[in-house]
Amino acid sequence: MESADATPVRSLPTLQKLGSKVDCNLDAQVIVKEWFLAFADAMNCGNYIAIANLFVDDAFWRDMLALTWDFHTYEGRDAIQQFIADQLPKFQPTAFRIRNDLTRLHLPYDDIICIQAFFDFETTVGYASGIFRLVPLANGSWKAHTVFTNLEDLKGFPEKVGAQRDHEPYHRNWNESREREREFLDEEPGAVIIGGGQSGLTVAARLKALGINALVVERNKRIGDNWRNRYAALCVHDTVWYDHLPYMPFPSLWPVYPPAAKLGDWLETYAHSLELNVWTSAEVVSVEPGTQGKKWSVKVVRDDGRERIFEVNHVVFALGFGSGLPNIPSIPCQAEFKGQILHSTQHKRATDHVGKKVVVIGACTSAHDICADYVDHGVDVTMVQRSSTYVMSAKEGIPRLTGGLYLENGPPTDIADRINASFPNHLLKLVHQRVVKDLAEADRDTLDGLRKVGFKLNMGEDDSGPVQLIWQRGGGYYFDVGASQKIIDGKIKLKSNGNIARFTPDGLLFEDGSTLDAEVVIFSTGYASGRTAYLQLLPSHLHDAVQPLWGLDNEGELHTVAREVGGRGPQAAKVAGLWAMLGNLAMCRFHSKHVALQIKAYEEGVFGERY
């Protein structure tokens, strides 16, 4: 028998594996209706054995809060059966309804066919959505290979949007009221959010929609400075359709890849338009256990020296991947170097170094952006690549990796988000192993050109491309928007053979004895663990309770993103009410609601027990 901690052998549900073949005359609606009626009947009756029998042996069920108050992926029919047996009595799901308009037949490859369908249901505490995918068996029947369930809303506590918005005319002094609300002169905030980037603002917006007034504390002078103050050539490498914010999508005339400064201005507009309560030029200096009946005492210091201590039940750490703490490798003899040493967080514009020899250490996104900017301004720049990089073109790669979900004429963002989340990460890895092969063929000329000049490439973890690198490391890749050709053409010089031994007065010495002259060295080497910044704010006796923030657990779920920072750790209760929110704009759009729903459920006394 396979041990409990053994890694299962996973494979895609190909027609050969299933012993089936494509029936060109199938009626997807009829197949979905038959399976769903059996599924809904078994769920309503609590017949977990009958439910499990509707799945293939190596099926997946991914749940986000709806049936677990947590984020879980159950793999294999036996695990699914146990999960359902444990949780059905607690949540008592009912009112199952199929979304016929969203049923689709998918033939992504010649040897893979599935039917995807959406459904809605209710539990004792909330309204939920679901997605299932059916695959054909040799006997002509269809069974589920994946099911995804997601909490959408809490019963009795709808978001105050659309028909639920305030319908009363506002005849008071709006400016005065906003100032009192923003300064919290009449009430304490329901939550304090540390950080005013996309993570903090989206959580604040979601909480406001649920009637919880949060304070966002941002240390920069303006909202958006975390984008605005980075290097001038930075643009977003995800597409505009992928990056919409909740309640306020980007204008349809925006460019596909927005410049960072433009996005910074938009975040500022977002906070103002949604009337989010933000303190800029302010900093949270400590988060201690509460003393006035609330869980946490949060000390905020503003740039004019004013201090205020808030007593709240919830604190959201929205500090980003590295919380602004640069990761600088320990390379000997830095003090001997006569030139300038910077981290990419300190670099602003290429024109600062016109006429100088620049070396950029690193070969991922920011390194490529910075090197390309230097070339465009006539600066002599060399990229030092210490380890291999995954490279794909943004034009070819993003549509393929997202399965065509986030495009000009793609599905609505909320539908795309749920389809995207419905693929368990262990399964997605198998899918991407195929996608990445196709992508490498589409990018063949560029990749071959990079290899010819000595650029070291990889295909990602187990040849699965960038997504697993993102989940595990938050880096290690470059979505090419033009810098690769500059490397091929020799405009960006490349040093990729040999590790750095030490600095010299005039540059770098490598272990193979070669040298590289430089007047400016830029470390484009990412950030330290965001957990470090969390610990700086918390008393030492709580440090052991804070779990890893990023990376995947055994189920393929991110450790503590959109959950309490204690995760499933043994000391989680010690840091209850402390939340982690981080990620790109798309992640923040989707998972900010999960954070808000959990906080609202706690405040209203309807939060159950994490499974």
VEXKE-963336 format. One line per field, with one value per residue (C-alpha): z, x, y negated. Coordinates in steps of 0.25 Angstrom, whole numbers. Layout:
// residues N
w: Z,... $
u: X,... $
v: Y,... $
This chain:
// residues 611
w: 0,-3,9,13,10,-3,-16,-25,-39,-46,-61,-70,-73,-87,-96,-96,-81,-79,-90,-97,-110,-115,-119,-129,-127,-112,-105,-94,-87,-86,-80,-70,-66,-63,-55,-48,-44,-38,-31,-25,-20,-13,-7,-2,4,10,3,2,-4,-15,-17,-18,-28,-38,-38,-46,-37,-38,-37,-30,-21,-18,-8,-4,9,4,11,19,24,18,5,2,-10,-8,-18,-21,-19,-5,0,-6,0,14,12,8,20,30,24,19,33,36,24,19,5,-2,-14,-25,-38,-51,-60,-73,-81,-76,-80,-90,-97,-97,-107,-103,-110,-119,-107,-97,-96,-84,-82,-72,-65,-54,-42,-30,-17,-2,11,25,25,11,-4,-12,-27,-33,-46,-50,-62,-67,-75,-83,-78,-87,-84,-89,-76,-71,-57,-51,-51,-44,-35,-30,-19,-15,-4,-11,0,14,17,23,20,5,-2,-2,-17,-29,-23,-9,-10,-2,-8,1,-4,3,9,18,16,9,10,25,27,19,27,40,35,29,42,50,60,63,63,63,50,48,43,41,27,26,12,2,-11,-19,-7,3,-5,-11,3,8,-3,-1,14,11,2,14,24,31,31,30,31,21,26,15,18,4,2,-8,-11,-24,-20,-18,-34,-37,-30,-36,-49,-59,-70,-62,-68,-64,-71,-69,-79,-75,-76,-65,-56,-54,-39,-32,-34,-43,-56,-65,-76,-89,-96,-87,-93,-92,-83,-74,-70,-55,-53,-59,-51,-38,-42,-44,-30,-24,-33,-28,-13,-15,-24,-14,-2,5,18,15,23,15,21,32,38,47,56,65,66,80,87,90,104,103,99,85,79,75,78,66,68,56,55,44,38,46,59,63,69,70,76,70,77,66,64,50,44,30,26,11,10,-4,-8,-1,7,1,7,-4,-5,-7,-9,0,-10,-3,-4,-7,1,-9,-21,-25,-33,-29,-24,-24,-23,-33,-23,-23,-38,-44,-58,-69,-71,-57,-63,-77,-81,-70,-71,-64,-59,-55,-47,-49,-61,-58,-60,-54,-59,-73,-72,-66,-77,-88,-83,-82,-96,-101,-95,-101,-88,-88,-80,-77,-71,-61,-61,-50,-52,-63,-66,-72,-84,-92,-100,-94,-107,-109,-94,-87,-95,-95,-80,-76,-86,-93,-81,-80,-94,-101,-104,-93,-82,-71,-61,-50,-58,-63,-49,-45,-56,-54,-39,-42,-47,-35,-36,-36,-49,-55,-54,-64,-73,-74,-77,-90,-92,-90,-101,-110,-106,-107,-122,-124,-118,-124,-132,-119,-111,-121,-122,-107,-106,-117,-109,-97,-89,-80,-81,-74,-76,-62,-50,-57,-70,-66,-69,-61,-52,-43,-42,-38,-27,-21,-23,-27,-38,-48,-61,-71,-80,-92,-97,-105,-96,-102,-116,-110,-103,-116,-124,-114,-110,-96,-93,-86,-76,-72,-71,-56,-42,-36,-27,-21,-24,-29,-29,-43,-44,-42,-42,-46,-41,-55,-53,-63,-59,-63,-62,-56,-51,-46,-41,-39,-32,-38,-29,-23,-9,5,10,13,26,31,31,38,49,51,55,65,78,78,86,74,63,63,61,47,36,22,14,0,-7,-8,2,0,-6,-16,-8,-5,10,16,5,8,21,36,37,46,35,39,49,63,69,59,71,76,63,60,54,47,32,20,6,-5,-20,-33,-37,-42,-29,-20,-28,-26,-12,-6,-5,2,13,14,16,26,34,33,37,50,53,51,59,47,45,47,49,39,34 $
u: 0,5,9,1,12,16,15,4,7,-2,-6,-16,-30,-26,-36,-25,-25,-40,-42,-51,-53,-59,-74,-76,-92,-92,-101,-94,-106,-112,-100,-98,-113,-112,-99,-103,-117,-110,-100,-110,-119,-107,-103,-117,-118,-104,-100,-85,-83,-92,-85,-72,-77,-79,-64,-53,-42,-32,-42,-39,-49,-44,-51,-50,-57,-70,-70,-57,-55,-41,-34,-33,-31,-35,-28,-34,-48,-45,-40,-52,-62,-56,-56,-71,-74,-68,-74,-87,-94,-88,-91,-104,-103,-116,-123,-114,-116,-109,-104,-108,-103,-89,-88,-77,-70,-55,-46,-32,-24,-28,-27,-34,-49,-57,-70,-70,-82,-85,-95,-100,-104,-106,-101,-105,-97,-95,-97,-87,-83,-77,-71,-69,-63,-67,-59,-64,-62,-61,-75,-81,-84,-78,-71,-65,-50,-51,-60,-58,-67,-65,-72,-79,-87,-91,-106,-112,-100,-100,-90,-95,-94,-104,-118,-113,-106,-111,-123,-125,-121,-109,-112,-101,-87,-80,-66,-67,-73,-62,-52,-58,-59,-45,-39,-48,-53,-66,-63,-51,-48,-53,-39,-26,-19,-4,0,-8,-4,-13,-14,-18,-28,-35,-37,-42,-52,-57,-59,-66,-76,-79,-81,-67,-60,-45,-33,-22,-8,2,16,18,13,3,-5,1,16,19,18,21,34,40,49,43,43,34,21,11,15,1,-10,-20,-32,-25,-23,-36,-39,-52,-64,-56,-50,-40,-45,-46,-37,-25,-13,-11,1,-1,12,15,13,-1,-5,0,-9,-21,-19,-20,-32,-38,-36,-42,-54,-58,-56,-46,-40,-26,-15,-2,11,8,14,9,21,15,4,3,-8,-20,-23,-37,-45,-40,-30,-20,-14,-8,1,1,11,9,19,16,19,4,2,-10,-13,-25,-31,-37,-40,-34,-21,-18,-3,-3,12,14,24,36,30,40,52,63,70,85,94,106,118,131,139,128,135,146,138,140,127,112,104,89,78,67,58,67,69,60,64,75,78,85,96,99,113,116,118,107,106,92,93,80,73,58,47,53,67,62,54,65,75,66,64,79,81,69,77,91,97,107,100,104,94,101,93,96,85,76,63,49,46,34,28,16,9,9,10,-1,-13,-8,-5,-18,-26,-32,-39,-34,-35,-42,-54,-52,-63,-67,-55,-63,-66,-51,-46,-55,-50,-36,-37,-45,-32,-24,-10,-5,-14,-10,4,1,-7,4,15,7,4,19,23,14,19,33,30,23,35,46,53,55,59,69,75,76,83,93,98,99,87,83,69,60,46,41,39,37,36,23,27,25,13,19,31,22,15,28,38,30,41,51,44,43,31,38,33,45,58,61,64,73,81,81,86,97,91,90,103,103,112,106,118,123,119,124,135,137,136,149,152,148,137,135,144,138,142,147,157,150,147,136,139,127,124,110,106,91,86,73,72,58,53,54,43,31,30,42,34,23,32,38,24,20,26,36,27,18,28,28,13,14,15,21,14,17,20,11,7,5,-9,-4,-10,-2,2,-5,-10,-24,-24,-19,-4,-4,-10,-11,0,-1,0,-10,-19,-8,-9,-24,-29,-16,-17,-8,-12,-2,0,-2,-14,-23,-20,-24,-36,-41,-35,-38,-53,-49,-42,-53,-64,-55,-54,-69,-72,-64,-70,-84,-82,-84,-70,-69,-57,-46,-46 $
v: 0,-14,-22,-34,-44,-37,-46,-40,-37,-47,-47,-54,-47,-44,-35,-24,-24,-24,-14,-23,-30,-43,-42,-53,-53,-54,-64,-71,-77,-63,-57,-68,-68,-53,-54,-66,-61,-49,-58,-67,-56,-49,-62,-65,-52,-52,-39,-41,-27,-30,-43,-37,-27,-39,-41,-34,-28,-39,-51,-64,-73,-87,-95,-109,-112,-107,-93,-94,-109,-107,-104,-90,-80,-66,-56,-42,-36,-31,-45,-51,-41,-44,-59,-58,-49,-58,-71,-69,-68,-82,-90,-82,-87,-89,-96,-91,-98,-96,-108,-102,-115,-112,-97,-95,-83,-84,-77,-84,-72,-61,-51,-59,-62,-67,-75,-87,-92,-102,-100,-108,-103,-107,-103,-106,-119,-123,-123,-116,-113,-100,-95,-81,-74,-61,-51,-39,-24,-12,-7,-20,-27,-40,-43,-55,-57,-71,-78,-92,-99,-113,-122,-134,-141,-139,-138,-150,-159,-162,-171,-185,-186,-187,-186,-186,-199,-211,-217,-229,-243,-249,-263,-264,-271,-260,-265,-267,-253,-247,-254,-249,-235,-235,-239,-230,-241,-234,-219,-210,-202,-188,-184,-190,-187,-189,-193,-201,-194,-185,-175,-185,-193,-181,-175,-189,-190,-176,-179,-192,-184,-175,-187,-187,-200,-197,-206,-205,-209,-212,-217,-224,-238,-234,-222,-216,-219,-205,-204,-219,-219,-207,-208,-217,-206,-197,-192,-181,-168,-162,-167,-178,-168,-159,-170,-177,-181,-178,-187,-196,-190,-197,-206,-199,-209,-205,-199,-183,-185,-197,-205,-204,-219,-218,-207,-214,-226,-217,-211,-225,-227,-214,-217,-231,-227,-215,-224,-215,-220,-222,-228,-231,-235,-226,-213,-202,-200,-189,-179,-173,-165,-174,-179,-185,-173,-172,-163,-172,-186,-193,-205,-215,-226,-237,-246,-258,-250,-247,-233,-225,-212,-204,-192,-182,-168,-167,-172,-169,-168,-173,-176,-169,-158,-163,-174,-184,-177,-174,-161,-164,-152,-152,-154,-157,-170,-179,-190,-189,-193,-208,-209,-209,-197,-197,-188,-188,-195,-207,-208,-219,-222,-218,-233,-233,-225,-230,-228,-217,-202,-196,-181,-175,-163,-154,-149,-150,-160,-173,-169,-169,-181,-189,-184,-187,-201,-204,-199,-208,-220,-216,-211,-199,-188,-174,-164,-154,-141,-132,-121,-117,-125,-121,-130,-131,-142,-150,-150,-135,-130,-138,-134,-119,-119,-125,-116,-128,-133,-147,-153,-164,-155,-145,-142,-152,-153,-147,-134,-134,-135,-123,-114,-118,-114,-101,-94,-88,-92,-78,-76,-89,-85,-73,-82,-92,-82,-80,-95,-99,-89,-96,-109,-106,-102,-115,-123,-114,-125,-133,-122,-116,-130,-132,-118,-122,-134,-125,-129,-118,-113,-104,-99,-101,-91,-77,-85,-91,-106,-118,-116,-106,-115,-126,-118,-112,-124,-136,-137,-130,-134,-145,-148,-154,-167,-171,-169,-155,-160,-171,-159,-151,-164,-166,-180,-174,-168,-154,-147,-134,-125,-125,-128,-142,-140,-154,-169,-176,-191,-191,-181,-166,-154,-141,-127,-123,-135,-144,-158,-168,-183,-192,-205,-202,-188,-186,-174,-170,-158,-159,-161,-155,-146,-154,-147,-155,-168,-161,-157,-171,-176,-164,-161,-150,-140,-140,-137,-122,-123,-130,-120,-121,-131,-126,-113,-101,-91,-76,-78,-89,-100,-113,-113,-125,-134,-139,-132,-135,-135,-123,-114,-100,-101,-96,-110,-116,-120,-130,-138,-137,-150,-153,-151,-150,-156,-156,-153,-160,-168,-156,-148,-160,-162,-148,-145,-158,-154,-141,-149,-159,-147,-141,-153,-156,-142,-144,-157,-152,-139,-130,-125,-110,-101,-100,-86 $
